[in-house]
Amino acid sequence: MKKDSSKPAAKIPRPRGRPRSFDREAALDRAMDVFWQKGFEGASLADLTKAMGINPPSLYAAFGDKEHLFLEAVERYQTKRGPATCPYAESATARESVERLLTWTANELCDGCHPSGCLQAAIAERRADARACLKERIDQGAKAGELPAGTDTGTLADFYATVLTGMSVQAREGVKRKSLLATVAAAMRAWPESAKSAPRAKVKVKIRHANSVGTKSGASIA
């Protein structure tokens, strides 16, 4: 019997990396859902690849690493949200600007169209320029005489940047809008007022005098 001298067909190696049907935008949307629910630190590589329908080599080939995936997801999130940036710097005073920013952030973090612990909270935690923007606006207020002389604007900016970060953590844990707005009110009570910016208090003076029949009456003026 004659042996078959033909060589067996070589196995075609399976391609590695992302499949041809890979939809980058769809994958980013799924990654956003994971970051919404778990935050940056809580979202594991296994969580992300399972949701995105790809394997780890595909994720690394397409996005580099988890950090770059997150940043690209943030960019896509902001693009889809549209021009939602708070124009707080346009307020008349530094105090109004900071209060407007905190209030806007509290409302954004509790926006009903996002899941609890939304991506906006994670974005707030990682927004590197937030502190610099706060300090710039506070510096403007200091130059305009809105703050007491010698106020450390860097420390003040750090304080309100920390409040922003704390609010984002609370939002991820399910804290309600009312509680965040109460945090805003408490934080603004710590704002240092100068003689120029402090509201004038109404002083009530009680005047008592005897009338013609010996009875006393009182009148108050503000």
Backbone torsions as a table, in degrees:
resi	resn	phi	psi	omega
1	MET	NA	129.1	-176.2
2	LYS	-80.9	128.8	-179.5
3	LYS	-76.2	143.9	177.2
4	ASP	-76.7	113.5	-175.9
5	SER	-88.0	-1.9	-178.6
6	SER	-71.3	142.4	-179.1
7	LYS	-80.0	143.6	177.6
8	PRO	-62.9	147.5	-178.6
9	ALA	-63.5	132.9	-179.3
10	ALA	-68.2	140.8	178.6
11	LYS	-73.2	133.0	178.7
12	ILE	-82.6	120.7	-178.2
13	PRO	-63.9	141.5	178.7
14	ARG	-75.0	133.5	-178.7
15	PRO	-66.1	141.2	177.5
16	ARG	-104.1	166.0	-178.5
17	GLY	90.3	-170.5	-173.3
18	ARG	-69.8	142.1	179.7
19	PRO	-70.7	164.0	-178.7
20	ARG	-63.8	-27.2	-178.3
21	SER	-83.4	7.4	-177.0
22	PHE	-59.0	123.7	178.1
23	ASP	-109.0	105.3	-173.4
24	ARG	-61.2	-45.4	-177.3
25	GLU	-66.7	-40.0	177.9
26	ALA	-64.7	-39.6	178.8
27	ALA	-64.7	-39.1	178.1
28	LEU	-65.5	-39.1	178.0
29	ASP	-61.4	-40.9	179.4
30	ARG	-68.6	-37.8	177.6
31	ALA	-63.8	-38.4	177.6
32	MET	-59.4	-40.9	179.8
33	ASP	-59.4	-40.8	-179.9
34	VAL	-66.9	-45.2	178.8
35	PHE	-64.8	-34.9	175.2
36	TRP	-55.6	-49.4	-171.7
37	GLN	-78.3	-34.3	-169.5
38	LYS	-119.5	-8.8	-175.6
39	GLY	75.4	174.4	-176.4
40	PHE	-66.8	-51.6	-176.9
41	GLU	-66.4	-37.2	-175.6
42	GLY	-76.2	-18.1	-178.6
43	ALA	-82.2	111.8	-179.5
44	SER	-85.1	164.0	177.8
45	LEU	-61.5	-37.6	178.9
46	ALA	-64.4	-40.8	177.7
47	ASP	-59.9	-45.3	-175.5
48	LEU	-68.6	-47.2	-177.6
49	THR	-66.9	-36.0	177.9
50	LYS	-64.5	-45.3	-179.2
51	ALA	-67.4	-37.3	-176.2
52	MET	-82.1	-12.8	179.0
53	GLY	73.0	29.4	179.0
54	ILE	-133.4	168.3	177.9
55	ASN	-99.0	168.2	-177.6
56	PRO	-54.4	-43.9	178.0
57	PRO	-58.8	-35.6	178.4
58	SER	-65.8	-41.1	-180.0
59	LEU	-63.2	-45.6	-179.4
60	TYR	-65.7	-37.7	-179.9
61	ALA	-66.6	-35.9	-175.0
62	ALA	-86.7	-36.5	-171.2
63	PHE	-123.2	-9.7	179.7
64	GLY	93.1	-62.5	177.9
65	ASP	-163.8	-178.4	-177.1
66	LYS	-61.9	-40.7	-179.4
67	GLU	-59.3	-47.8	-179.2
68	HIS	-69.3	-33.2	174.9
69	LEU	-61.9	-44.8	179.6
70	PHE	-60.8	-47.7	-178.2
71	LEU	-61.4	-38.5	178.5
72	GLU	-70.4	-35.4	176.5
73	ALA	-65.2	-38.8	177.0
74	VAL	-61.6	-46.0	-179.5
75	GLU	-60.8	-43.3	179.0
76	ARG	-66.7	-39.5	178.3
77	TYR	-58.5	-47.4	-177.8
78	GLN	-67.7	-34.0	177.4
79	THR	-65.9	-43.3	-179.7
80	LYS	-69.3	-32.2	-179.7
81	ARG	-72.5	-24.7	-179.7
82	GLY	82.8	-166.9	-175.5
83	PRO	-75.5	77.8	-177.9
84	ALA	-103.4	14.3	-178.0
85	THR	-67.5	135.1	179.5
86	CYS	-75.6	121.5	-179.7
87	PRO	-83.7	50.0	-171.7
88	TYR	-65.9	-27.5	-177.3
89	ALA	-66.5	-14.7	-178.3
90	GLU	-83.0	-6.9	-179.6
91	SER	-65.8	158.3	-171.7
92	ALA	-65.6	-37.8	-178.0
93	THR	-125.8	164.0	178.6
94	ALA	-63.4	-39.7	179.8
95	ARG	-61.8	-46.1	178.9
96	GLU	-62.6	-37.5	-179.9
97	SER	-63.2	-47.7	-178.9
98	VAL	-65.8	-43.1	179.4
99	GLU	-63.5	-38.8	179.0
100	ARG	-65.4	-40.7	178.2
101	LEU	-63.1	-46.7	-178.9
102	LEU	-63.4	-42.1	-179.7
103	THR	-66.1	-44.3	177.8
104	TRP	-59.5	-43.6	-179.4
105	THR	-63.3	-42.8	178.8
106	ALA	-58.8	-42.7	179.6
107	ASN	-68.8	-39.6	178.6
108	GLU	-64.4	-43.1	-177.7
109	LEU	-63.8	-27.3	-178.4
110	CYS	-106.5	17.7	178.6
111	ASP	-58.0	123.8	-175.7
112	GLY	-64.7	-14.5	-178.0
113	CYS	-82.8	-0.8	179.4
114	HIS	-116.2	152.7	174.9
115	PRO	-65.8	161.8	177.2
116	SER	-60.6	140.8	-177.2
117	GLY	70.5	44.3	-170.6
118	CYS	-67.4	167.8	-180.0
119	LEU	-60.3	-30.0	179.2
120	GLN	-57.9	-35.1	177.7
121	ALA	-65.2	-43.0	179.0
122	ALA	-65.2	-37.6	178.6
123	ILE	-62.7	-44.4	-178.5
124	ALA	-59.8	-38.2	-179.5
125	GLU	-64.7	-33.0	-171.3
126	ARG	-106.7	9.6	-178.9
127	ARG	-79.1	96.3	-170.9
128	ALA	-66.5	-27.0	-175.4
129	ASP	-89.1	-0.9	-176.4
130	ALA	-61.6	-44.6	-177.9
131	ARG	-66.1	-41.7	-180.0
132	ALA	-63.0	-41.2	179.1
133	CYS	-66.0	-40.2	177.8
134	LEU	-61.8	-46.8	-177.8
135	LYS	-63.5	-40.4	179.7
136	GLU	-59.7	-43.5	-178.9
137	ARG	-70.8	-37.9	178.5
138	ILE	-67.1	-38.3	176.5
139	ASP	-59.7	-39.9	178.5
140	GLN	-61.9	-41.3	178.6
141	GLY	-66.1	-37.7	179.1
142	ALA	-63.8	-41.5	179.5
143	LYS	-66.2	-28.5	179.9
144	ALA	-84.9	2.4	178.4
145	GLY	81.3	19.5	-178.4
146	GLU	-83.0	-11.8	-178.1
147	LEU	-122.2	154.2	177.1
148	PRO	-59.9	147.3	178.4
149	ALA	-57.5	137.3	178.4
150	GLY	85.6	4.1	178.8
151	THR	-61.6	131.6	177.0
152	ASP	-81.2	97.4	-175.4
153	THR	-68.2	-27.6	177.5
154	GLY	-65.7	-44.3	178.2
155	THR	-64.8	-40.2	179.7
156	LEU	-64.4	-40.7	177.2
157	ALA	-64.6	-40.1	178.1
158	ASP	-61.4	-40.9	-179.0
159	PHE	-60.6	-50.1	-176.4
160	TYR	-73.7	-28.0	173.2
161	ALA	-66.2	-37.2	177.3
162	THR	-67.0	-38.4	176.1
163	VAL	-60.7	-43.4	178.5
164	LEU	-59.3	-45.8	-179.8
165	THR	-63.9	-43.1	179.6
166	GLY	-63.0	-38.0	178.0
167	MET	-64.3	-38.5	-179.9
168	SER	-66.2	-37.9	177.5
169	VAL	-65.9	-42.9	178.7
170	GLN	-62.3	-40.7	-179.9
171	ALA	-62.2	-39.7	179.3
172	ARG	-64.5	-29.1	179.9
173	GLU	-86.9	2.4	173.9
174	GLY	96.1	11.4	178.6
175	VAL	-64.1	140.3	-174.8
176	LYS	-81.3	163.3	-179.4
177	ARG	-55.2	-43.3	-177.6
178	LYS	-57.6	-41.2	-179.8
179	SER	-67.7	-40.5	179.0
180	LEU	-65.8	-39.5	178.6
181	LEU	-66.8	-32.9	175.3
182	ALA	-66.1	-36.5	175.8
183	THR	-62.8	-41.6	178.1
184	VAL	-59.5	-47.1	-178.5
185	ALA	-61.6	-42.3	179.8
186	ALA	-65.5	-40.6	-179.6
187	ALA	-65.1	-37.4	-178.0
188	MET	-73.0	-21.5	175.4
189	ARG	-68.3	-17.5	178.8
190	ALA	-86.0	-3.3	-178.7
191	TRP	-66.1	127.9	-179.8
192	PRO	-75.4	122.9	-178.0
193	GLU	-97.1	135.2	174.0
194	SER	-91.2	167.9	178.5
195	ALA	-61.2	-29.3	-178.6
196	LYS	-74.3	-38.9	-174.3
197	SER	-93.6	-18.3	-176.8
198	ALA	-67.5	134.7	178.2
199	PRO	-68.0	142.8	178.7
200	ARG	-73.5	128.5	-179.4
201	ALA	-80.8	142.8	176.3
202	LYS	-83.2	125.4	-178.1
203	VAL	-106.2	124.9	178.3
204	LYS	-99.6	128.3	-179.9
205	VAL	-114.8	126.8	-179.0
206	LYS	-94.8	122.9	-179.2
207	ILE	-113.6	124.5	179.6
208	ARG	-118.9	138.4	176.8
209	HIS	-148.3	159.4	179.6
210	ALA	-91.3	136.1	178.0
211	ASN	-93.5	-174.8	-171.8
212	SER	-65.8	-23.4	-176.8
213	VAL	-102.8	8.6	175.1
214	GLY	91.5	-3.3	176.6
215	THR	-84.0	160.4	-179.5
216	LYS	-109.8	140.0	175.2
217	SER	-129.5	158.3	-178.5
218	GLY	-126.9	148.0	176.1
219	ALA	-137.8	142.1	179.8
220	SER	-119.3	141.0	176.5
221	ILE	-126.6	151.2	-179.5
222	ALA	-109.5	NA	NA
